[in-house]
Amino acid sequence: MTDGTYSTSSPERNRLREQCEREDLVMFINPCFAATRQNEYYTDRYLASVSIEFLHQYTLINYRLLYARTLAAGINHFNQLQIIFNLLQSGAPGDPRQRAEEGALIAAALRGLPPNRVYGLFTRLQQARINNRRTRAVIKTYLNWRREPDFDAIKYRNKFRSAAAHIHFQLDAELGRFLFDPSSQKTYTRPLLNQYRQAQYSASAIYELPFTVAESLAQTHQIPREVFLQKIQPKMTAAEKMRYQSTAARTKGVDIEFDLSRAGLTKLALYILSLKQRERRDRAVELQAALNSAATKALRRAPLALGRVAAVLDRSRSSLGSRERRNRPLGVALAASCLLRNTAREYRSFWTPENEEAEYEFLTRPAGQTALAEPLLAALEWRPDLIVIVSDGYENDPPQLVDQVARVYRETIGKGNTPEIVHMNPVFDADHYSPRRLGSTIPTVGLRDAEDIPTMLGFARFTAGTTKLEDLEAYLSHRVKRMLNSDET
Amino acid sequence: MKPEDLQQTISLKGLKLAPSQVLGGVRLAPVIRKQVREDLRLTRRPYHEDVAAVQLDQKTAYYSYIPHAFIADWSNDGSPAVAYGTQIRRLQKGQKNSDGRVHDLGFMTARVMKKMRKREDRNRLRFLPMDLSLEGFLSLHFGGPDVIWEEYSRAAIRDGLSPRCEMSVPGRWIKGLEDALRVFEIHENQVGSLIFVGDALASAFIVPHPDDYRDLHETLLTDDYGELLYFYGLYAQENRLHPADIDAKRVASLEDLRREVKRVRGDWSTLHTLMSDNLLDCPVHNEMVYKMGPFQLQRFMTELNPKAENHIGEAIVRKNGTLEYLKSYRLSAAQCRRAYLLMQLADSNWSVEACAEKLSCTTHELIYRLEKAGFGHLFHQHVHDKVQSMLRNAPW
């Protein structure tokens, strides 16, 4: 701009604006896969929440349409809820088409989320006193969609009540009495509500209730832990059974029947890592089989066929995660390894620090430093088509070497047939508003669960900075279409 | 003990430095031992008292906050020093043990000990880390003037420099150190760390065995640091260091690339050695403290140059010169100045004139400097007055 003014149609200006927009969007969507409002190994919860909240507000105000569409990009639950919250808070847009699309996206996203989180969101809306017409409609639609309002009323009692009260939801007489008149002595005609009423007085009646509800009542009735766990088993969900395995192991005379094949891949990896080393070794064959079947199942849902794949996996001390996300980075790396092994024609994994457990990968534990350069070299030597690096990005032995290795290899040795290198990062770095990058040569994507790897491999090309904004927009609208059409209800 | 057995410099023989890890203004450089031998082990014995008093001789005592003592176990024939299956005795709070006596004074608790280092068994020595070298530093010309010159006050002639005290800052006060130690990823064979605050060497800590280091890693937080480092911590930024990148011109094959990676790794080690050149491979005054089989416990002090970093510290050295244990303390600028002036004065036989001539300044200037350094009580009142009036009439 030699004359010091900006002409509106200047191609340079358009190019810059487009680049800026693309970078903004990538900068928003990418952390949405990994960021949570939780402590991480390197950053704390406060920093994380400030950082992610800023990103949300910035994108909401500048790119509202794409902000809503991000709901369909496969981002993690925390960020989906945050987007819905912000959209509801800021009111419906004027354009009817956009309004309709947003509404459909919100409804579809809510149905895909775990109900406890959705009820949590409703409570947040109530506490923030967000009560516009759209909010009321959204909550009402969701409550009507739920198949068993009795069950919800029992399991999420307080949250359900505050949501219903918030929007003046038309409850039927019995449910209304159940929620808002707790001292009522009358019996209910609905079995579940009646069961709950009985369980207040009788210790034997609690076993028909959902586990979490029964648990607190068991305290009131002073039922011994082992008796309670033994009897409540049929009412536990698969996730609850998995969660209570270790507790049950400490309690004498309780053996929770738990079907390993039902758990998702990353959950299963985290479960395996929570076991003691000896138990892992004793049950190695069984655990490995469960991992493989979980990986196959995940792949059936999102098919992916790869050729020769090498994975560079980080098991350094920081993959320990934080108290809230114990072993999460390591668990994701383990699950990713398992998934890639099952989908690739040929597969090899390179751990850093080197894994001494040759036979079963899950016998590993987090320790030592992050040295990614040598494993990458070893991977390159094997000449794969694709290299996936799963690491939290805090490379420290030495810093920023892996990027140099990748760059120099591409420039001098690999030239045309350099394998594609993708860095997948399960950790959000609050200081830099993004999952920490390894360098400019290697595209970095946030990774929620290992099951998302197929999605992330598609998304990675946007973070590399070579694609156009239209492509990103097309990608998002394609995901939106898929989300809205695949809705079974 | 022959003097030539003492280390003239602190050298990292048998050790190498790995690339550092940075968090905020704190940089930790891991020290890796190439060959780990099991014949010397170091453990910690925690103390819970607010203050400890250590009797040094009939007339002298040393008072300090002492969070823990180190226990060194060694074997003379090179066999593992701590046999498997040995019972590890842990002391309860307030329990009396061989380390003197615990007094509860109501408002505070105190421990009174007999010696700085104590042989507890044939092959076991208890010593107080850092305090050993600080005591050596404090006792530097502790007695005050040996020769009576007319400038010295009666109190100085009667009591010398007693009591001499130095302040230091606990590691917890240094901004970012606690977090840096928490998130630090300890290497497999790591036996020590160099701690840099604002990229100035704050302390070096090396132990004989990786397991010992893992156990003692967090004691770096309870250690003492010079008050200078506290300010460095406040103002330090996250610094990026970069040795030379991989040179694309020299790479034609994977083998070359591998070699370049190795070279960069080596450059990091060189870089850290350069950053700590005021401690490593620089001439030190050494003093043998205790002989323990094939090992020697020594304390050292770098040449007190007021313009450079100065460290005091202690080391356990194997007979062949391998460094088995090292702990250093960086003196703050004021501490250096004090020690430097004291040393100069003592070297010129406590004669103020001779010393002033040596430092090429006037006697008044020297006395003014000594006063500013905190040794004002050495001089007689009329000397003070004279210096003050000189300053008023002819300020320089």
Contacts between the chains, C-beta under 8 A, distances in Angstrom:
chain1	res1	chain2	res2	distance
A	41	B	183	6.2
A	42	B	23	7.7
A	42	B	183	5.6
A	316	B	185	5.3
A	317	B	185	4.2
A	317	B	186	6.7
A	318	B	183	6.7
A	318	B	185	6.1
A	353	B	188	6.4
A	367	B	186	7.6
A	367	B	188	7.6
A	368	B	185	6.3
A	368	B	186	7.1
A	368	B	187	6.0
A	368	B	188	5.4
A	369	B	18	7.4
A	369	B	21	7.5
A	369	B	30	7.5
A	369	B	185	4.4
A	369	B	186	7.7
A	369	B	187	5.3
A	370	B	185	6.5
A	373	B	261	5.2
A	374	B	261	6.7
A	377	B	254	6.8
A	377	B	257	6.4
A	377	B	258	5.7
A	377	B	261	6.6
A	380	B	254	6.6
A	381	B	254	5.5
A	396	B	19	6.7
A	396	B	20	7.8
A	396	B	21	4.4
A	396	B	22	7.9
A	396	B	185	6.4
A	397	B	18	6.3
A	397	B	19	5.2
A	397	B	21	7.9
A	397	B	185	7.9
A	397	B	187	7.7
A	398	B	19	3.3
A	398	B	243	7.9
A	398	B	264	6.4
A	398	B	265	6.2
A	398	B	268	5.1
A	399	B	19	6.7
A	399	B	22	7.8
A	400	B	242	7.7
A	401	B	246	7.7
A	401	B	261	6.5
A	401	B	264	6.1
A	404	B	245	5.6
A	404	B	246	4.6
A	404	B	264	7.8
A	405	B	246	6.9
A	405	B	257	6.5
A	405	B	261	6.5
A	407	B	248	7.9
A	408	B	246	5.0
A	408	B	248	4.9
A	408	B	251	5.4
A	408	B	257	6.3
A	408	B	260	7.5
A	409	B	254	7.9
A	409	B	257	6.4
A	411	B	248	5.4
A	412	B	248	5.5
A	412	B	251	4.9
A	412	B	252	6.6
A	413	B	251	6.9
A	413	B	252	7.5
A	413	B	253	6.6
A	413	B	254	6.4
A	413	B	257	6.9
